[in-house]
Every structure is written in C-alpha cells, then in structure tokens.
C-alpha cells in the first residue's frame, strides 16, 4: 500500500506518544502528510435541560480545546521532523471521533496506541483501538503499550 494521509490519534499518555513516534516514522517512510487528532470528551449531560451551558462549562470546553492544541503542538515538535501536519481537536467520543475524522480527512491509515487494559477494566471501558479497527474503512495500525519504539 502507498499511504499518503496518515491520521494519528493521540491523548496525553505514553501509549499515544509511542503511536505518534511510529506514525511519524511511517509518514517519513511513505512521504505522507499527517493529521494529529486529539478527542476532547464531551462534558457529562446536564440533568435539567433548562440550565443549558453555564459559563463554567463553556470555559471548561474552551480550556480543553486550548489544551488539546498545546498537546498536538508538543507531539509535532517532538516527532514531526518537518512532516506536513494538520491539527484536529474534536469534541466527541473517542471511537466515533476517530472514525469520523478519518473519513472526513480521507486518511489512508490510522495509527493509535492502546492502553493495554485487561480483565474488568477492558470489559467496562472497552478498547477504543479495538472498536476503531473493527469499524474503520481504512487500515489501522495499533501500537501496543508494551512496544519498544
């Protein structure tokens, strides 16, 4: 395959950093451009719809988006090596956000890490990487948390 558009999904974790390193190495190998994606999880639903979005919730969202951009800039500066990079900060659930952005950005490959949850944690939390791999229209490279990169 010839990957020209690689979407790298990251959060603020060691596994995401490993995925970013591998994703940028793939981009260099294929002379591809990169989209760094960070999902900002939505605030929990408000019990009473009459309250609407309070200024505190709006500030929380603004800070989350700002923090997301800071994270993406840090990752690009650490691994980017002059690779053309697009920043995507999206408010959504992790799985849906990754799948939707990969389609909208027309990614040829998705790269993401896995936290390596097992047992009850895996059962309760599920695996974003697993869900993305099952539902994605393009190949998915999952970088394990235990990977030495």
N, C-alpha and C positions, 0 to 999 in steps of 0.2 A: 504494500500500500504506500501511497505517497501522501503524507499528512502535510497540509498547508495551513490549517487552522486548528490549533490545539487549545482547548479550554482547560484551565487548571483551577479546580475548586479548592479553596483554602479556608481555614479558620485559624484561630490563634492556638495551634497545637504543634507538637513535634511531628506528628504523622503528616500534617499538612505541609510542614516545611520540607519533609523528605519528598513528598509528592511534587512540590514546586521545583525542587532541585532536579528530579527526574524529568518532569515536564519540560523545563527549560533545556535540559540536555537533549531531549527528543526534538525540540524546536530547532536547536542548533544543527542536529544531525540531518533534519529534513528541510532546513531553511524555511521554517514555518513561522507564522506570527502566532502570538499568544493572547488569549483573553484570561486575565486573572479574575476569578469570581469569588466574592465573599457574600454569603447569605446572612442577612440580618433577620433573625427570627422575629415574627410579629409579637407584639405585646399580648398578654392574655386577654381574652374577651372581657368586656366590661359587663357586669351583671345587669345593670339598668341602662338600656339604650338612651334614656333621656339625658344621661350625663354627657354623652358624646366624648370627644377627645379633649381632655383638660390640658392646660398649658404644660403641666408636668409631663404628661405622656408625649406631647409634641416635642418638648425639649429632650426627653429620653430618646425618641426616634432620631432627632437631629444629631445628637451625640453619637448614636450608634452608627449612622451613616458616615459621620466625620471620622470616627474610629476605624471604620471599615476602609476608608480611603487611605488612612495612615498605614494600616496593615498592608494593603496592596502595594503601596509605595515602598515599604520596607522590604517586602519579598522581591519586588522587581530589582531594587538596588542590590540585593544580596545575590540574586541568581540570574538576572536579566541579560547581562553581557551584550547590551545594545540590541537585543531582540525587540522587534516592534511589539508593543504590549498595549492592550486595551483593558481599562479597569471597568469591572461590572460589580456594583454593590446593589443588591436587590433585597427588598423585604418580601420574604416568602418562607415556606417551609423548605428545609434543605433539599429533599429529594425533588420536589416539584420545581423549585427554583433552578436547580442544576439542569434538569431535563428541559425546562422551558428555555433557559438561556442558551443551552447548546443548540437547540433548534433555531432560535432567533438569530444567533450569531453564526449559524451554519458551520458548527465545529465538525472536523473530520475525526477528532479523537478527544475523549475526556480523560483527564488524569486527576485522580483524587487519592487521598490516603484513607486508611482505615484505622480506627482506634483499637481494634482487636478485642472488642468486648466479647465475653463468653458467658455461658450459663444464663442466670436470671437477668443480668443486665442486658444481654443480647436479646433475650425474649421480650423484655419490657421496652427497651429502647429501639430494637431493630437495628438494622445496619443500613445506613444511607448508601454506602458503596454497593451493597448487595441489591438494593432496590433500583439504583441508577443502572447497574449492569443489566438487570433484567428488563428494564423498560426503555433503554436508550436506543435510538435509531442509528447511532454510530458506535464504533468500538470504544471500550472503556478499559483504561489501564489503572489497576488498583495497586497502589504501593503499600505493602504491609507495614505495620508499625514497627515490626522487628527487623525490617530491611536495613542492611548496612549500605548506605549510599554516600 
